[in-house]
């Protein structure tokens, strides 16, 4: 088994002792992405939907650096500080992910780093 670290400047740098993603053969484990602007490292403004879109854009940047795209995601885990926003996430996902949609778990959490309201992590299998 060969583990390859995936890193890109198109997504925020890790804010702790972890990698943006680890690739093992055709499987890529993508770390959680918040709505941080990759250029500034700051949380984006504009409310919950803006955070969801930025977090998915960051996830897509790491997916692309891994050799794939959001379409290759097979499993997502979503973290929301307010589950009342669940419908917003669904609407954004329908725009960003092709069918069949990836498997998914959603977890309501008390808080997230940097005061974020949303985080997403993924497992991706590259075509091959």
Residue pairs with C-beta under 8 A, 6 or more apart in sequence:
1 24
1 25
2 24
2 25
3 22
3 23
3 24
4 22
4 23
4 24
5 19
5 21
5 22
5 23
6 19
6 20
6 21
6 22
6 23
6 28
6 62
6 65
6 66
7 19
7 20
7 21
7 65
8 20
8 61
8 62
8 64
8 65
9 38
10 38
10 61
10 64
10 65
11 20
11 33
11 38
11 58
11 59
11 61
11 62
11 65
12 33
12 34
12 36
12 37
12 38
12 41
12 58
13 20
13 38
13 41
14 20
14 31
15 41
15 113
15 114
18 31
19 31
20 30
20 31
20 62
20 65
21 28
21 29
21 30
21 31
21 62
21 63
21 65
21 66
22 28
22 29
23 29
23 66
23 67
23 126
26 125
26 126
26 127
26 128
27 123
27 124
27 125
27 126
28 63
28 66
28 67
28 68
28 123
28 124
28 125
28 126
29 123
30 59
30 62
30 63
30 66
30 73
30 121
30 122
30 123
30 124
31 62
31 121
32 77
32 79
32 119
32 120
32 121
33 55
33 56
33 58
33 59
33 62
33 119
33 120
33 121
34 43
34 51
34 55
34 58
34 112
34 113
34 114
34 116
34 118
34 119
35 43
35 44
35 50
35 51
35 52
35 53
35 54
35 55
35 58
35 116
35 117
35 118
36 42
36 43
36 44
36 54
36 58
36 114
36 116
37 43
37 44
37 54
38 58
38 61
43 51
43 114
43 115
43 116
44 50
44 51
44 54
48 82
48 85
48 88
48 117
48 118
49 88
49 92
51 116
51 117
51 118
52 88
52 89
52 92
52 118
53 92
55 116
55 118
55 119
55 120
56 70
56 92
56 93
56 96
56 120
59 70
59 120
59 121
59 122
60 69
60 70
60 96
63 69
63 70
63 72
63 73
63 122
63 124
66 124
66 126
67 126
68 124
68 126
68 127
70 96
70 97
71 97
71 98
72 124
72 125
72 126
72 127
73 97
73 102
73 122
73 123
73 124
74 102
74 103
74 123
74 124
74 125
75 102
75 103
75 104
75 105
75 122
75 123
76 102
76 103
76 104
76 105
76 120
76 121
76 122
77 104
77 105
77 106
77 107
77 120
77 121
77 122
78 89
78 104
78 105
78 106
78 107
78 118
78 119
78 120
79 106
79 107
79 109
79 112
79 118
79 119
79 120
80 86
80 89
80 106
80 107
80 108
80 109
80 117
80 118
81 108
81 109
81 110
81 111
81 112
81 116
81 117
81 118
82 108
82 117
83 106
83 108
85 117
85 118
86 106
89 106
89 118
93 101
102 122
112 118
112 119
113 119
